[in-house]
Amino acid sequence: MNNTGTQGDYSKYSDNRDVISLFSGAMGLDIGLEKAGLHIVIGQDFDESCVKTMQANGHKVLGGDIREISPQYLLELTGLSIGEPFLICGGPPCQPFSTAGKRLGINDPRGSLFMEFIRMIDYIRPRFFIMENVKGIISAPLKHVPTSEKDENDPEQKLGTVLDVILSEFAKLNYKTVYGLLDAVNYGVPQFRERFVLIGSRDWEDIFLPVPTHFPLHQNKEYRWKCVREAIGDLELDAGECAVMSEERLHYLKMVPEGGNWRDLPEDIVPSAMGGAYESGGGKVGFYRRLSYDQPSPTVVTSPVQKATMMCHPVQNRALSVKEYARIQQFPDDWIFTGTMASKYRQIGNAVPVGLAEAVGRAVCATADKTAFVETKRFRGTGVHNKLRNAIEIGGNTYANK
């Protein structure tokens, strides 16, 4: 790897705000970054539907397997030089895999597409990077495929976590990093959605995770959590494309009140409604789930009609439509999604909510512009100010790796 750290002189690019987007999907992250004042020069994805969606919305796209894309070629397409891009962003899949023989094993990001993200950053040397992923990445343990019975039973085989590996790989690039879990609802998104966000700085600038802007309790309506009604309340008679639920599921859903789920069904029919899931463990909150207009939405999933993760309209006996999905994820109304209806749901469900992406983008821009912090001689030490400091730290759920 490059390991050049801050040795390169990239000061002539300090005014650049160009972004290279990898694993772009339907571009939720990219739309938010553009709202924060950045410029997406190019997007990239393997999924043909996502590529066509990006193209349909007027974006330059490089389709295909990232493992077959050279960073040199990517720079040629953008007209940018090494060290010039302001940012590389993306959510590389870190799915479990097997590397028997290498003893890195399943669930080790060194054998996943995460390393392609690393490869691009190592060569291109952007000023910043943003990596987002599922929240489970923080606690997921590394696993390995044992090569012998002794290896399998060895209590000393402690491999750490997936996050340990991710941070160590970025450390090899000599990027300062900060990371944590962010819930989209705290940034003006009408949805509870926790995502892992990691920000890196090539020049070791004072990066930070965005401070929450919206709260369940606030004297100003503009800063309270956004609810489903505000997002989709005007679409009851204009739902558009909508997945169809089976007659059996609709039969039971008609008995569920707004904001309820399977627990609100009559007790005597719950076993037949739940089937095999009735005896299983877990909360099962997604079964026969009907949203509430006056609460934020649960996390939007890749299909609204799956039995365990239903997304039923608050007052109508149907699933949320494609348009309603997009509203909850804060895509613009004129954003074009291509492919089958199932593909559209999947693209939207996999996206980063626009409001969360914008908040992250603004945090990075504030770092670059050195406008994030108000300098004072001292931060007053009264109980009021200490509570404020604690609220900022807890709200951002920030962990620094320096």
C-alpha positions as CSV (number, residue, x, y, z in Angstrom):
1,M,0.0,0.0,0.0
2,N,1.0,3.6,-0.5
3,N,1.6,4.6,3.2
4,T,2.6,8.1,2.0
5,G,0.5,9.8,4.7
6,T,0.7,13.5,4.4
7,Q,4.0,13.5,2.5
8,G,2.4,14.5,-0.8
9,D,1.7,18.3,-1.3
10,Y,-2.0,18.5,-2.2
11,S,-2.5,22.1,-1.1
12,K,-3.2,23.2,-4.6
13,Y,-6.4,21.1,-4.5
14,S,-7.7,22.7,-1.3
15,D,-10.7,24.3,-3.0
16,N,-11.8,21.1,-4.7
17,R,-15.2,19.6,-3.8
18,D,-15.3,16.7,-6.3
19,V,-16.5,13.3,-5.0
20,I,-16.0,9.8,-6.4
21,S,-18.8,7.5,-5.4
22,L,-18.3,3.8,-5.2
23,F,-21.0,1.1,-4.6
24,S,-23.4,4.0,-5.3
25,G,-26.7,2.1,-5.5
26,A,-29.6,4.4,-6.1
27,M,-27.5,7.4,-4.9
28,G,-29.1,8.2,-1.6
29,L,-25.7,9.0,-0.1
30,D,-24.7,11.0,-3.2
31,I,-27.9,13.2,-3.2
32,G,-27.3,14.1,0.4
33,L,-23.7,14.9,-0.2
34,E,-24.7,17.2,-3.1
35,K,-27.2,18.9,-0.8
36,A,-24.3,19.6,1.5
37,G,-22.4,21.4,-1.3
38,L,-20.3,18.6,-2.8
39,H,-20.1,17.5,-6.5
40,I,-20.5,13.9,-7.5
41,V,-18.1,13.5,-10.5
42,I,-18.9,9.8,-11.1
43,G,-20.8,6.9,-9.6
44,Q,-20.0,3.2,-9.7
45,D,-22.0,0.0,-9.2
46,F,-22.1,-3.6,-10.3
47,D,-25.9,-3.9,-10.2
48,E,-27.4,-3.1,-13.7
49,S,-30.6,-1.6,-12.3
50,C,-28.6,0.8,-10.1
51,V,-26.4,1.8,-13.1
52,K,-29.5,2.5,-15.2
53,T,-31.0,4.5,-12.3
54,M,-28.0,6.7,-12.1
55,Q,-27.9,7.2,-15.8
56,A,-31.6,8.0,-15.9
57,N,-31.0,10.8,-13.5
58,G,-28.2,12.3,-15.5
59,H,-25.2,11.1,-13.6
60,K,-21.9,9.8,-15.1
61,V,-21.6,6.1,-14.2
62,L,-18.9,3.4,-14.4
63,G,-20.7,0.1,-14.3
64,G,-19.2,-3.3,-13.7
65,D,-17.2,-5.3,-11.1
66,I,-15.0,-3.0,-9.0
67,R,-12.4,-5.8,-8.8
68,E,-11.8,-5.2,-12.5
69,I,-11.6,-1.4,-12.4
70,S,-8.2,0.2,-12.0
71,P,-8.0,3.5,-10.0
72,Q,-5.9,4.9,-12.8
73,Y,-8.8,4.4,-15.2
74,L,-11.3,5.9,-12.7
75,L,-9.2,9.0,-12.5
76,E,-8.9,9.2,-16.3
77,L,-12.7,9.2,-16.5
78,T,-13.0,12.0,-14.0
79,G,-10.2,14.1,-15.3
80,L,-8.8,14.3,-11.7
81,S,-5.3,13.7,-10.5
82,I,-3.9,11.7,-7.5
83,G,-4.7,13.7,-4.4
84,E,-7.2,16.0,-6.1
85,P,-10.6,14.5,-5.2
86,F,-12.1,16.0,-2.1
87,L,-13.8,12.7,-1.1
88,I,-14.4,9.1,-1.9
89,C,-17.6,7.6,-0.5
90,G,-19.3,4.3,-0.5
91,G,-20.7,1.3,1.4
92,P,-18.7,-1.7,0.4
93,P,-20.4,-5.0,1.2
94,C,-18.7,-6.8,4.1
95,Q,-20.7,-10.0,3.9
96,P,-19.4,-13.2,5.5
97,F,-17.2,-15.4,3.3
98,S,-14.8,-18.3,3.5
99,T,-11.0,-18.2,3.0
100,A,-10.0,-21.7,4.1
101,G,-6.3,-22.1,3.8
102,K,-5.5,-18.4,4.5
103,R,-6.9,-18.8,7.9
104,L,-8.6,-15.4,7.7
105,G,-11.9,-17.1,7.5
106,I,-15.5,-16.2,7.3
107,N,-16.6,-12.7,8.3
108,D,-13.2,-11.2,7.6
109,P,-13.4,-8.0,5.5
110,R,-9.9,-8.6,4.1
111,G,-11.4,-11.0,1.7
112,S,-14.4,-8.9,0.8
113,L,-15.1,-5.9,-1.5
114,F,-14.1,-3.7,1.4
115,M,-10.5,-4.2,0.2
116,E,-11.4,-2.7,-3.2
117,F,-12.6,0.4,-1.4
118,I,-9.2,0.5,0.4
119,R,-7.4,-0.1,-2.9
120,M,-9.1,3.0,-4.5
121,I,-8.3,5.2,-1.5
122,D,-4.7,4.0,-1.3
123,Y,-4.1,5.0,-4.9
124,I,-6.3,8.1,-5.4
125,R,-5.5,9.6,-2.0
126,P,-8.7,11.7,-1.5
127,R,-8.6,14.4,1.2
128,F,-11.5,12.6,3.0
129,F,-13.4,9.4,2.7
130,I,-16.8,8.3,4.0
131,M,-17.6,4.7,4.5
132,E,-21.1,3.6,5.6
133,N,-22.3,0.1,6.5
134,V,-24.7,-1.9,8.6
135,K,-24.5,-1.3,12.4
136,G,-23.6,-5.0,13.1
137,I,-20.1,-4.3,11.7
138,I,-19.1,-2.7,15.1
139,S,-19.6,-5.9,17.1
140,A,-19.3,-8.6,14.5
141,P,-16.5,-11.1,15.5
142,L,-13.9,-12.4,13.1
143,K,-14.2,-16.1,12.4
144,H,-11.8,-18.5,10.8
145,V,-12.0,-21.8,9.2
146,P,-9.9,-24.2,11.4
147,T,-7.2,-26.2,9.5
148,S,-6.8,-28.8,12.2
149,E,-8.5,-30.3,15.3
150,K,-5.9,-28.5,17.5
151,D,-6.6,-25.2,15.8
152,E,-10.4,-25.7,16.2
153,N,-10.1,-26.3,20.0
154,D,-7.3,-23.7,20.6
155,P,-8.7,-21.2,23.2
156,E,-5.9,-18.8,22.2
157,Q,-7.4,-18.2,18.7
158,K,-8.8,-14.7,19.4
159,L,-9.1,-12.9,16.2
160,G,-10.9,-9.7,17.4
161,T,-13.7,-8.0,15.5
162,V,-14.5,-7.0,11.9
163,L,-14.1,-3.4,13.0
164,D,-10.6,-4.0,14.3
165,V,-9.6,-5.2,10.8
166,I,-11.3,-2.2,9.1
167,L,-9.6,0.3,11.3
168,S,-6.2,-1.4,11.0
169,E,-6.4,-1.3,7.2
170,F,-7.2,2.4,7.2
171,A,-4.4,3.0,9.7
172,K,-2.0,1.5,7.1
173,L,-3.1,4.3,4.7
174,N,-2.2,6.8,7.5
175,Y,-5.7,8.3,7.5
176,K,-7.1,9.7,10.8
177,T,-10.5,8.2,11.4
178,V,-13.6,8.8,13.5
179,Y,-16.6,6.4,13.5
180,G,-19.8,5.5,15.2
181,L,-23.5,4.6,14.9
182,L,-25.8,7.3,13.6
183,D,-29.6,7.1,13.7
184,A,-31.2,8.8,10.7
185,V,-34.2,10.0,12.8
186,N,-31.8,12.4,14.6
187,Y,-31.0,14.2,11.3
188,G,-34.5,15.0,10.0
189,V,-35.3,11.7,8.4
190,P,-38.8,10.3,9.1
191,Q,-37.4,6.9,9.9
192,F,-35.5,5.0,12.6
193,R,-32.4,3.7,10.8
194,E,-29.1,3.1,12.4
195,R,-26.0,3.0,10.2
196,F,-22.3,2.7,10.9
197,V,-20.4,5.7,9.5
198,L,-16.7,6.1,9.4
199,I,-15.0,9.3,8.2
200,G,-11.3,9.5,7.3
201,S,-8.9,12.4,6.8
202,R,-5.7,12.2,4.8
203,D,-4.3,15.4,6.3
204,W,-5.3,14.5,9.9
205,E,-7.8,17.3,10.1
206,D,-10.3,17.6,13.0
207,I,-13.0,15.4,11.6
208,F,-16.1,14.6,13.6
209,L,-19.4,12.8,13.3
210,P,-22.4,15.1,12.7
211,V,-24.1,16.4,15.8
212,P,-27.9,15.5,15.9
213,T,-30.2,18.2,14.7
214,H,-33.6,16.6,15.5
215,F,-35.0,15.4,18.8
216,P,-38.2,13.7,20.1
217,L,-38.8,16.7,22.3
218,H,-38.1,20.3,21.1
219,Q,-39.9,23.6,21.5
220,N,-39.5,24.3,17.8
221,K,-41.4,22.0,15.5
222,E,-38.7,22.2,12.8
223,Y,-36.3,20.4,15.1
224,R,-38.5,17.6,16.3
225,W,-38.4,14.1,14.8
226,K,-40.1,13.9,11.5
227,C,-43.1,11.4,11.3
228,V,-44.6,9.3,8.6
229,R,-47.6,11.7,8.0
230,E,-45.2,14.5,7.0
231,A,-43.5,12.3,4.5
232,I,-46.4,10.4,2.8
233,G,-49.7,11.8,4.1
234,D,-50.5,13.4,0.8
235,L,-50.1,10.2,-1.2
236,E,-53.1,8.2,-0.1
237,L,-54.9,8.8,-3.4
238,D,-51.7,8.9,-5.4
239,A,-49.7,5.9,-4.3
240,G,-48.4,4.8,-7.6
241,E,-46.6,1.4,-8.0
242,C,-47.3,-0.8,-5.1
243,A,-46.4,-4.4,-4.2
244,V,-49.3,-6.7,-3.7
245,M,-49.9,-8.6,-0.4
246,S,-51.5,-12.0,-0.4
247,E,-55.1,-12.3,0.5
248,E,-54.2,-14.3,3.6
249,R,-51.9,-11.6,4.9
250,L,-54.4,-8.8,4.1
251,H,-57.1,-10.8,6.0
252,Y,-55.0,-10.5,9.2
253,L,-53.7,-7.0,8.5
254,K,-57.2,-5.6,8.4
255,M,-57.5,-6.5,12.1
256,V,-54.3,-4.6,13.0
257,P,-54.8,-0.9,14.2
258,E,-52.5,1.9,13.1
259,G,-49.1,1.5,14.7
260,G,-49.8,-2.1,15.7
261,N,-48.5,-5.5,14.7
262,W,-49.3,-9.2,15.3
263,R,-49.7,-8.7,19.0
264,D,-52.8,-6.7,18.3
265,L,-54.5,-9.6,16.6
266,P,-57.3,-11.5,18.5
267,E,-55.5,-14.0,20.7
268,D,-57.3,-17.1,19.3
269,I,-56.1,-16.4,15.7
270,V,-52.5,-15.5,16.5
271,P,-51.1,-19.1,16.1
272,S,-52.7,-19.5,12.6
273,A,-51.6,-16.0,11.5
274,M,-48.0,-16.5,12.7
275,G,-47.6,-20.1,11.5
276,G,-44.2,-21.5,12.4
277,A,-42.9,-18.2,13.7
278,Y,-45.4,-18.4,16.6
279,E,-43.1,-20.7,18.6
280,S,-39.9,-19.0,17.6
281,G,-38.0,-16.6,19.8
282,G,-37.3,-12.9,19.3
283,G,-39.7,-9.9,19.3
284,K,-41.1,-10.6,15.9
285,V,-42.1,-6.9,15.7
286,G,-42.2,-6.9,11.9
287,F,-45.0,-9.5,11.6
288,Y,-48.2,-7.8,10.4
289,R,-46.7,-4.4,11.1
290,R,-48.8,-1.4,10.3
291,L,-47.1,2.0,10.4
292,S,-48.3,4.9,12.5
293,Y,-48.7,8.3,10.8
294,D,-47.6,10.1,14.0
295,Q,-44.3,8.3,14.6
296,P,-41.2,7.9,12.5
297,S,-41.2,4.9,10.3
298,P,-39.3,1.7,11.2
299,T,-36.3,1.0,9.1
300,V,-37.3,0.7,5.4
301,V,-36.4,-2.8,4.2
302,T,-35.8,-4.2,0.7
303,S,-39.4,-5.5,0.4
304,P,-42.5,-4.3,2.2
305,V,-44.4,-7.6,1.8
306,Q,-42.1,-10.1,3.5
307,K,-43.9,-11.7,6.4
308,A,-41.4,-10.9,9.1
309,T,-40.7,-7.3,7.9
310,M,-44.0,-6.0,6.6
311,M,-44.4,-2.3,5.9
312,C,-48.2,-1.7,5.8
313,H,-49.7,1.7,5.2
314,P,-51.0,3.4,8.3
315,V,-54.7,3.6,7.3
316,Q,-55.0,1.7,4.0
317,N,-54.9,-2.1,3.6
318,R,-51.8,-2.3,1.4
319,A,-48.1,-2.2,1.5
320,L,-46.2,1.1,1.2
321,S,-45.8,2.0,-2.4
322,V,-42.5,2.6,-4.3
323,K,-43.2,6.4,-4.1
324,E,-43.9,6.2,-0.4
325,Y,-40.7,4.2,0.2
326,A,-38.7,6.9,-1.7
327,R,-40.4,9.7,0.3
328,I,-39.4,8.0,3.6
329,Q,-35.8,7.7,2.4
330,Q,-36.1,11.4,1.2
331,F,-35.4,10.9,-2.5
332,P,-36.7,13.8,-4.6
333,D,-40.1,13.2,-6.1
334,D,-38.6,13.5,-9.6
335,W,-35.9,10.8,-9.0
336,I,-36.2,8.0,-11.5
337,F,-35.9,4.4,-10.4
338,T,-35.4,1.8,-13.2
339,G,-35.9,-1.9,-13.3
340,T,-38.6,-4.2,-12.0
341,M,-40.8,-3.1,-9.1
342,A,-39.0,-5.5,-6.8
343,S,-35.7,-3.9,-7.9
344,K,-37.0,-0.4,-7.2
345,Y,-38.0,-1.4,-3.7
346,R,-34.5,-3.0,-3.2
347,Q,-32.6,0.0,-4.5
348,I,-34.6,2.3,-2.2
349,G,-34.4,0.0,0.8
350,N,-30.6,-0.3,0.5
351,A,-30.0,3.4,0.2
352,V,-28.6,5.8,2.8
353,P,-31.4,8.3,3.8
354,V,-30.7,11.6,2.1
355,G,-31.0,13.6,5.3
356,L,-28.4,11.5,7.1
357,A,-26.1,11.7,4.1
358,E,-26.4,15.5,4.0
359,A,-25.6,15.8,7.7
360,V,-22.4,13.7,7.2
361,G,-21.5,15.7,4.2
362,R,-21.9,19.0,6.1
363,A,-19.7,17.7,8.9
364,V,-16.9,17.0,6.5
365,C,-17.3,20.3,4.7
366,A,-17.3,22.1,8.1
367,T,-14.0,20.4,8.9
368,A,-12.5,21.4,5.5
369,D,-13.7,25.0,5.9
370,K,-12.7,25.1,9.6
371,T,-16.1,26.5,10.5
372,A,-17.3,23.7,12.8
373,F,-16.2,25.0,16.1
374,V,-16.6,28.3,17.9
375,E,-13.4,29.1,19.6
376,T,-13.7,30.4,23.2
377,K,-11.3,31.0,26.0
378,R,-13.0,28.3,28.0
379,F,-16.1,26.1,27.9
380,R,-18.0,27.1,31.0
381,G,-17.9,24.4,33.6
382,T,-21.4,24.8,35.0
383,G,-23.9,21.9,35.1
384,V,-25.8,23.4,32.2
385,H,-22.8,23.4,29.9
386,N,-21.6,20.0,31.0
387,K,-25.0,18.6,30.1
388,L,-24.7,20.2,26.7
389,R,-21.3,18.7,26.2
390,N,-22.5,15.2,27.2
391,A,-25.5,15.5,24.9
392,I,-23.3,16.2,22.0
393,E,-21.0,13.3,22.8
394,I,-23.8,10.8,23.4
395,G,-25.9,12.0,20.4
396,G,-23.0,11.5,18.0
397,N,-22.0,8.2,19.6
398,T,-18.5,9.0,18.5
399,Y,-15.4,6.9,18.8
400,A,-12.1,8.3,17.6
401,N,-9.2,6.3,16.3
402,K,-6.1,8.4,16.1
